[in-house]
Amino acid sequence: MQVVEAMGHTGYSVSRELSTSEAVISNIRLGKNPPNIQLVREILNKYREIDAGWLLTGEGRMFRGAKQEDEYPKDPNGPSIERIDDKLNEIMALMRKSMAVQVERNVIVDESINALEQQVADLQRNTAASKKGRRNAG
Protein backbone atom coordinates (compact mmCIF):
# COMPACT_ATOMS: atom_id res chain seq x y z
CA MET A 1 0.00 0.00 0.00
CA GLN A 2 2.95 2.31 -0.62
CA VAL A 3 0.80 4.08 -3.19
CA VAL A 4 -1.59 5.10 -0.39
CA GLU A 5 1.28 6.61 1.58
CA ALA A 6 2.65 8.32 -1.53
CA MET A 7 -0.78 9.96 -1.94
CA GLY A 8 -0.73 11.10 1.71
CA HIS A 9 -3.57 8.84 2.89
CA THR A 10 -3.73 6.83 6.08
CA GLY A 11 -4.97 3.25 6.35
CA TYR A 12 -8.02 4.58 8.14
CA SER A 13 -8.93 7.13 5.45
CA VAL A 14 -8.46 4.57 2.68
CA SER A 15 -10.54 1.98 4.52
CA ARG A 16 -13.39 4.50 4.78
CA GLU A 17 -13.13 5.58 1.15
CA LEU A 18 -13.11 1.96 -0.05
CA SER A 19 -15.78 0.79 2.43
CA THR A 20 -13.56 -1.86 3.96
CA SER A 21 -12.11 -2.37 7.41
CA GLU A 22 -8.91 -0.77 8.60
CA ALA A 23 -7.71 -4.28 9.53
CA VAL A 24 -7.93 -5.36 5.87
CA ILE A 25 -5.77 -2.41 4.82
CA SER A 26 -3.34 -3.05 7.70
CA ASN A 27 -2.98 -6.74 6.79
CA ILE A 28 -2.24 -5.79 3.18
CA ARG A 29 0.35 -3.21 4.30
CA LEU A 30 2.02 -5.79 6.57
CA GLY A 31 2.07 -8.39 3.80
CA LYS A 32 -0.18 -10.78 5.71
CA ASN A 33 -2.79 -10.85 2.95
CA PRO A 34 -2.82 -9.63 -0.63
CA PRO A 35 -5.62 -7.36 -1.77
CA ASN A 36 -8.47 -9.27 -3.37
CA ILE A 37 -9.48 -8.45 -6.93
CA GLN A 38 -12.56 -6.51 -5.79
CA LEU A 39 -10.41 -4.23 -3.63
CA VAL A 40 -7.95 -3.72 -6.51
CA ARG A 41 -10.90 -2.70 -8.72
CA GLU A 42 -12.17 -0.30 -6.07
CA ILE A 43 -8.72 1.25 -5.67
CA LEU A 44 -8.38 1.75 -9.42
CA ASN A 45 -11.91 3.17 -9.70
CA LYS A 46 -11.50 5.50 -6.71
CA TYR A 47 -7.95 6.65 -7.43
CA ARG A 48 -7.88 6.97 -11.20
CA GLU A 49 -4.40 8.49 -11.12
CA ILE A 50 -2.89 5.14 -10.05
CA ASP A 51 -1.44 3.14 -12.91
CA ALA A 52 -3.09 -0.31 -13.06
CA GLY A 53 0.03 -1.99 -14.42
CA TRP A 54 2.12 -0.66 -11.56
CA LEU A 55 -0.50 -1.70 -8.98
CA LEU A 56 -0.58 -5.27 -10.31
CA THR A 57 3.10 -5.81 -11.07
CA GLY A 58 5.08 -3.08 -9.32
CA GLU A 59 6.67 -2.21 -12.64
CA GLY A 60 6.51 1.09 -14.49
CA ARG A 61 5.12 4.29 -13.09
CA MET A 62 3.04 4.46 -9.94
CA PHE A 63 0.87 7.28 -11.29
CA ARG A 64 -0.50 7.87 -14.76
CA GLY A 65 1.23 10.75 -16.46
CA ALA A 66 3.80 11.14 -13.65
CA LYS A 67 7.31 12.17 -14.48
CA GLN A 68 9.91 9.48 -13.88
CA GLU A 69 11.90 11.60 -11.41
CA ASP A 70 8.78 12.00 -9.23
CA GLU A 71 8.72 8.29 -8.48
CA TYR A 72 10.85 5.59 -6.97
CA PRO A 73 14.00 4.66 -8.89
CA LYS A 74 13.27 2.18 -11.67
CA ASP A 75 15.34 -0.20 -13.71
CA PRO A 76 16.73 1.89 -16.60
CA ASN A 77 16.20 -1.04 -18.98
CA GLY A 78 12.54 -1.32 -18.07
CA PRO A 79 10.77 -4.43 -16.84
CA SER A 80 11.88 -7.73 -18.28
CA ILE A 81 9.57 -10.61 -19.01
CA GLU A 82 11.33 -12.57 -16.25
CA ARG A 83 10.71 -9.81 -13.70
CA ILE A 84 7.07 -9.54 -14.74
CA ASP A 85 6.74 -13.33 -14.47
CA ASP A 86 8.37 -13.22 -11.03
CA LYS A 87 5.93 -10.54 -9.90
CA LEU A 88 2.96 -12.47 -11.29
CA ASN A 89 4.19 -15.59 -9.50
CA GLU A 90 4.46 -13.61 -6.25
CA ILE A 91 0.92 -12.32 -6.75
CA MET A 92 -0.35 -15.82 -7.48
CA ALA A 93 1.38 -17.18 -4.36
CA LEU A 94 -0.20 -14.43 -2.25
CA MET A 95 -3.60 -15.10 -3.82
CA ARG A 96 -3.24 -18.84 -3.07
CA LYS A 97 -2.32 -18.00 0.51
CA SER A 98 -5.30 -15.66 0.76
CA MET A 99 -7.62 -18.31 -0.67
CA ALA A 100 -6.29 -20.91 1.77
CA VAL A 101 -6.93 -18.53 4.66
CA GLN A 102 -10.43 -17.83 3.37
CA VAL A 103 -11.15 -21.57 3.02
CA GLU A 104 -9.87 -22.12 6.55
CA ARG A 105 -12.13 -19.33 7.82
CA ASN A 106 -15.08 -20.85 5.97
CA VAL A 107 -14.41 -24.25 7.55
CA ILE A 108 -14.29 -22.66 11.00
CA VAL A 109 -17.51 -20.76 10.32
CA ASP A 110 -19.21 -23.92 9.02
CA GLU A 111 -18.10 -25.88 12.08
CA SER A 112 -19.33 -23.09 14.36
CA ILE A 113 -22.69 -22.98 12.58
CA ASN A 114 -23.03 -26.77 12.82
CA ALA A 115 -22.22 -26.67 16.54
CA LEU A 116 -24.76 -23.89 17.10
CA GLU A 117 -27.42 -25.73 15.11
CA GLN A 118 -26.79 -28.81 17.25
CA GLN A 119 -27.11 -26.73 20.43
CA VAL A 120 -30.38 -25.23 19.18
CA ALA A 121 -31.73 -28.70 18.35
CA ASP A 122 -30.72 -29.95 21.82
CA LEU A 123 -32.38 -26.96 23.46
CA GLN A 124 -35.55 -27.52 21.44
CA ARG A 125 -35.65 -31.20 22.47
CA ASN A 126 -35.04 -30.30 26.11
CA THR A 127 -37.73 -27.61 26.00
CA ALA A 128 -40.23 -30.00 24.41
CA ALA A 129 -39.43 -32.69 26.98
CA SER A 130 -39.74 -30.18 29.80
CA LYS A 131 -43.12 -28.97 28.53
CA LYS A 132 -44.31 -32.56 28.13
CA GLY A 133 -43.16 -33.34 31.68
CA ARG A 134 -45.07 -30.37 33.08
CA ARG A 135 -48.23 -31.38 31.26
CA ASN A 136 -47.99 -34.93 32.58
CA ALA A 137 -47.28 -33.68 36.11
CA GLY A 138 -50.04 -31.10 36.06
TINU-896783 format. One line per 8 residues: number of its first residue (from 1); their letters; for each residue z, x, y of C-alpha. Coordinates in nm, 2 decimals. Example, Ala and Ser with C-alpha at 12.3 -4.5 7.8 and 13.67 -1.06 7.14 Angstrom:
REM TINU-896783
1	as	0.78 1.23 -0.45 | 0.71 1.37 -0.11;
END
This chain:
REM TINU-896783
1	mqvveamg	0.00 0.00 0.00 | -0.06 0.29 0.23 | -0.32 0.08 0.41 | -0.04 -0.16 0.51 | 0.16 0.13 0.66 | -0.15 0.26 0.83 | -0.19 -0.08 1.00 | 0.17 -0.07 1.11;
9	htgysvsr	0.29 -0.36 0.88 | 0.61 -0.37 0.68 | 0.64 -0.50 0.33 | 0.81 -0.80 0.46 | 0.54 -0.89 0.71 | 0.27 -0.85 0.46 | 0.45 -1.05 0.20 | 0.48 -1.34 0.45;
17	elstseav	0.11 -1.31 0.56 | 0.00 -1.31 0.20 | 0.24 -1.58 0.08 | 0.40 -1.36 -0.19 | 0.74 -1.21 -0.24 | 0.86 -0.89 -0.08 | 0.95 -0.77 -0.43 | 0.59 -0.79 -0.54;
25	isnirlgk	0.48 -0.58 -0.24 | 0.77 -0.33 -0.30 | 0.68 -0.30 -0.67 | 0.32 -0.22 -0.58 | 0.43 0.04 -0.32 | 0.66 0.20 -0.58 | 0.38 0.21 -0.84 | 0.57 -0.02 -1.08;
33	nppniqlv	0.30 -0.28 -1.09 | -0.06 -0.28 -0.96 | -0.18 -0.56 -0.74 | -0.34 -0.85 -0.93 | -0.69 -0.95 -0.85 | -0.58 -1.26 -0.65 | -0.36 -1.04 -0.42 | -0.65 -0.80 -0.37;
41	reilnkyr	-0.87 -1.09 -0.27 | -0.61 -1.22 -0.03 | -0.57 -0.87 0.13 | -0.94 -0.84 0.17 | -0.97 -1.19 0.32 | -0.67 -1.15 0.55 | -0.74 -0.80 0.66 | -1.12 -0.79 0.70;
49	eidagwll	-1.11 -0.44 0.85 | -1.00 -0.29 0.51 | -1.29 -0.14 0.31 | -1.31 -0.31 -0.03 | -1.44 0.00 -0.20 | -1.16 0.21 -0.07 | -0.90 -0.05 -0.17 | -1.03 -0.06 -0.53;
57	tgegrmfr	-1.11 0.31 -0.58 | -0.93 0.51 -0.31 | -1.26 0.67 -0.22 | -1.45 0.65 0.11 | -1.31 0.51 0.43 | -0.99 0.30 0.45 | -1.13 0.09 0.73 | -1.48 -0.05 0.79;
65	gakqedey	-1.65 0.12 1.07 | -1.36 0.38 1.11 | -1.45 0.73 1.22 | -1.39 0.99 0.95 | -1.14 1.19 1.16 | -0.92 0.88 1.20 | -0.85 0.87 0.83 | -0.70 1.08 0.56;
73	pkdpngps	-0.89 1.40 0.47 | -1.17 1.33 0.22 | -1.37 1.53 -0.02 | -1.66 1.67 0.19 | -1.90 1.62 -0.10 | -1.81 1.25 -0.13 | -1.68 1.08 -0.44 | -1.83 1.19 -0.77;
81	ieriddkl	-1.90 0.96 -1.06 | -1.63 1.13 -1.26 | -1.37 1.07 -0.98 | -1.47 0.71 -0.95 | -1.45 0.67 -1.33 | -1.10 0.84 -1.32 | -0.99 0.59 -1.05 | -1.13 0.30 -1.25;
89	neimalmr	-0.95 0.42 -1.56 | -0.63 0.45 -1.36 | -0.67 0.09 -1.23 | -0.75 -0.04 -1.58 | -0.44 0.14 -1.72 | -0.23 -0.02 -1.44 | -0.38 -0.36 -1.51 | -0.31 -0.32 -1.88;
97	ksmavqve	0.05 -0.23 -1.80 | 0.08 -0.53 -1.57 | -0.07 -0.76 -1.83 | 0.18 -0.63 -2.09 | 0.47 -0.69 -1.85 | 0.34 -1.04 -1.78 | 0.30 -1.12 -2.16 | 0.66 -0.99 -2.21;
105	rnvivdes	0.78 -1.21 -1.93 | 0.60 -1.51 -2.09 | 0.75 -1.44 -2.43 | 1.10 -1.43 -2.27 | 1.03 -1.75 -2.08 | 0.90 -1.92 -2.39 | 1.21 -1.81 -2.59 | 1.44 -1.93 -2.31;
113	inaleqqv	1.26 -2.27 -2.30 | 1.28 -2.30 -2.68 | 1.65 -2.22 -2.67 | 1.71 -2.48 -2.39 | 1.51 -2.74 -2.57 | 1.73 -2.68 -2.88 | 2.04 -2.71 -2.67 | 1.92 -3.04 -2.52;
121	adlqrnta	1.84 -3.17 -2.87 | 2.18 -3.07 -2.99 | 2.35 -3.24 -2.70 | 2.14 -3.55 -2.75 | 2.25 -3.56 -3.12 | 2.61 -3.50 -3.03 | 2.60 -3.77 -2.76 | 2.44 -4.02 -3.00;
129	askkgrrn	2.70 -3.94 -3.27 | 2.98 -3.97 -3.02 | 2.85 -4.31 -2.90 | 2.81 -4.43 -3.26 | 3.17 -4.32 -3.33 | 3.31 -4.51 -3.04 | 3.13 -4.82 -3.14 | 3.26 -4.80 -3.49;
137	ag	3.61 -4.73 -3.37 | 3.61 -5.00 -3.11;
END
